[in-house]
Amino acid sequence: MFFLVVFALTIGFLLIALLVFAKPSRPAVEREGRRPEPASGLAHLTMEDFERLCFTLVEEMGLVVSSSVRGGPRGLEIAAVNPQPITGGDFLVHCTHPENGFVSSAQVNALRDQVKGEQAAKGIFITTGYFAEETSKVVEGPPLELINAKRLAELIHDYRLAV
């Protein structure tokens, strides 16, 4: 019996050591080092059309919008609630329609900090551009979902949204 307890403790400590050295999870980011293609139709959206698209997409994803505020001339911040009992909670959605086609890691870090500060369940970043490559190096923190132009076009198709 004594040997069984020692064996179990040894296995437990080995598993803890493995967890310490395991890589932390990183946000799912496509490393697209190019600008959005004009043919996609997303780069040419007006800010009003982009805002409408973001509100519609958030609602189609099953979230209930509780408030929104303009986050600068080309951005929108939406507070939403997922009413699902287990996976639900408060969500923060940052939407940006960048002129240069790229979203910096500083913008993603700002969302991460806001999600952490407001103790939201998740953050979602929606853009008609692409995320800078260093964004994939962001580690630890609350869960974020990053939706670039390619993924946004897929969601528009999946939810059959008018653009």
DAPE-V873354 format. One record per residue. N is the residue number from 1. RES is the residue in one letter. SS is DSSP state (hx for helix, st for strand, lp for the rest). PHI is phi in degrees with one decimal (NA if undefined). D_CENTER is the distance of its C-alpha to the mean C-alpha in Angstrom with 1 decimal. Layout:
N;RES;SS;PHI;D_CENTER + N;RES;SS;PHI;D_CENTER
//
This chain:
1;M;lp;NA;49.6 + 2;F;hx;-59.8;49.1 + 3;F;hx;-65.3;48.0 + 4;L;hx;-65.7;45.4 + 5;V;hx;-66.3;43.9 + 6;V;hx;-62.4;43.9 + 7;F;hx;-62.3;42.3 + 8;A;hx;-64.0;39.5 + 9;L;hx;-63.3;38.8 + 10;T;hx;-62.0;38.8 + 11;I;hx;-61.9;36.3 + 12;G;hx;-61.5;34.1 + 13;F;hx;-66.0;34.2 + 14;L;hx;-63.4;33.5 + 15;L;hx;-65.5;30.3 + 16;I;hx;-63.6;29.2 + 17;A;hx;-62.6;30.0 + 18;L;hx;-64.0;27.9 + 19;L;hx;-65.3;24.9 + 20;V;hx;-65.3;25.4 + 21;F;hx;-91.1;25.5 + 22;A;lp;-71.5;22.6 + 23;K;lp;-72.7;19.6 + 24;P;lp;-71.2;16.5 + 25;S;lp;-71.0;13.4 + 26;R;st;-116.6;11.1 + 27;P;lp;-65.2;7.5 + 28;A;lp;-74.8;8.3 + 29;V;lp;-129.6;9.1 + 30;E;lp;-85.2;12.0 + 31;R;lp;-91.2;14.6 + 32;E;lp;-99.3;15.9 + 33;G;lp;-92.1;18.4 + 34;R;lp;-135.1;19.6 + 35;R;lp;-82.5;19.3 + 36;P;lp;-60.6;18.6 + 37;E;lp;-78.4;21.7 + 38;P;hx;-59.3;23.6 + 39;A;hx;-66.0;24.6 + 40;S;hx;-69.2;21.1 + 41;G;lp;82.1;21.8 + 42;L;lp;-81.0;18.4 + 43;A;lp;-69.5;19.7 + 44;H;lp;-98.8;22.6 + 45;L;lp;-66.4;21.1 + 46;T;lp;-74.2;22.4 + 47;M;hx;-63.0;20.2 + 48;E;hx;-64.7;21.6 + 49;D;hx;-65.1;20.8 + 50;F;hx;-64.3;17.2 + 51;E;hx;-60.7;17.0 + 52;R;hx;-60.1;18.8 + 53;L;hx;-61.3;16.5 + 54;C;hx;-63.3;13.4 + 55;F;hx;-60.2;15.5 + 56;T;hx;-63.3;16.9 + 57;L;hx;-63.0;13.7 + 58;V;hx;-60.1;12.3 + 59;E;hx;-68.5;15.8 + 60;E;hx;-66.0;16.2 + 61;M;lp;-76.8;13.3 + 62;G;lp;92.0;15.6 + 63;L;st;-95.7;14.3 + 64;V;st;-108.0;17.0 + 65;V;st;-70.7;16.5 + 66;S;st;-104.0;18.4 + 67;S;st;-163.9;18.2 + 68;S;st;-152.0;17.0 + 69;V;st;-151.0;18.1 + 70;R;st;-68.8;18.3 + 71;G;lp;-106.8;16.5 + 72;G;lp;94.0;19.1 + 73;P;lp;-70.1;20.7 + 74;R;lp;-125.5;17.8 + 75;G;st;-138.4;15.0 + 76;L;st;-146.2;14.2 + 77;E;st;-117.2;12.8 + 78;I;st;-119.8;12.8 + 79;A;st;-101.6;13.5 + 80;A;st;-137.7;13.6 + 81;V;st;-125.2;15.0 + 82;N;st;-93.9;14.7 + 83;P;lp;-78.1;18.5 + 84;Q;lp;-64.5;18.5 + 85;P;lp;-61.5;20.8 + 86;I;lp;-97.5;19.3 + 87;T;lp;-92.7;15.6 + 88;G;lp;-78.7;15.4 + 89;G;st;138.0;15.0 + 90;D;st;-81.7;13.5 + 91;F;st;-121.1;10.0 + 92;L;st;-113.4;9.1 + 93;V;st;-120.4;7.8 + 94;H;st;-104.6;8.5 + 95;C;st;-120.4;10.2 + 96;T;st;-139.2;12.3 + 97;H;lp;-120.2;15.2 + 98;P;lp;-68.6;16.3 + 99;E;lp;-68.9;20.0 + 100;N;lp;-86.7;20.0 + 101;G;lp;87.5;17.2 + 102;F;st;-127.8;15.1 + 103;V;st;-112.5;12.3 + 104;S;lp;-78.9;13.5 + 105;S;hx;-67.2;12.2 + 106;A;hx;-63.8;13.8 + 107;Q;hx;-67.0;11.5 + 108;V;hx;-68.1;8.4 + 109;N;hx;-64.3;10.9 + 110;A;hx;-63.2;11.9 + 111;L;hx;-64.5;8.7 + 112;R;hx;-58.5;8.9 + 113;D;hx;-65.5;12.6 + 114;Q;hx;-67.1;12.4 + 115;V;hx;-61.1;10.6 + 116;K;hx;-65.5;13.2 + 117;G;hx;-65.4;16.0 + 118;E;lp;-91.6;15.6 + 119;Q;lp;53.0;15.1 + 120;A;lp;-78.6;12.5 + 121;A;lp;-73.1;11.5 + 122;K;st;-162.1;7.7 + 123;G;st;-117.7;5.2 + 124;I;st;-126.8;3.4 + 125;F;st;-116.5;4.4 + 126;I;st;-112.3;7.2 + 127;T;st;-142.8;10.1 + 128;T;lp;-89.2;13.5 + 129;G;lp;-111.5;13.8 + 130;Y;st;-129.0;12.6 + 131;F;st;-84.1;10.9 + 132;A;lp;-60.4;13.9 + 133;E;hx;-59.5;14.9 + 134;E;hx;-68.5;15.0 + 135;T;hx;-61.8;11.2 + 136;S;hx;-69.6;11.6 + 137;K;hx;-86.3;14.1 + 138;V;lp;-69.8;12.0 + 139;V;st;-126.3;13.0 + 140;E;lp;56.1;13.4 + 141;G;lp;117.8;12.0 + 142;P;lp;-68.5;9.9 + 143;P;lp;-67.8;7.3 + 144;L;st;-126.4;3.6 + 145;E;st;-117.6;2.1 + 146;L;st;-105.8;3.4 + 147;I;st;-115.3;6.3 + 148;N;lp;-91.1;9.5 + 149;A;hx;-57.7;12.9 + 150;K;hx;-65.0;14.0 + 151;R;hx;-67.5;11.4 + 152;L;hx;-63.3;11.8 + 153;A;hx;-62.3;15.5 + 154;E;hx;-64.3;15.4 + 155;L;hx;-65.9;13.8 + 156;I;hx;-60.1;16.4 + 157;H;hx;-68.5;19.0 + 158;D;hx;-61.1;18.0 + 159;Y;lp;-90.5;18.2 + 160;R;lp;54.6;21.1 + 161;L;lp;-90.9;20.0 + 162;A;lp;-84.1;22.4 + 163;V;lp;-112.6;21.4
//
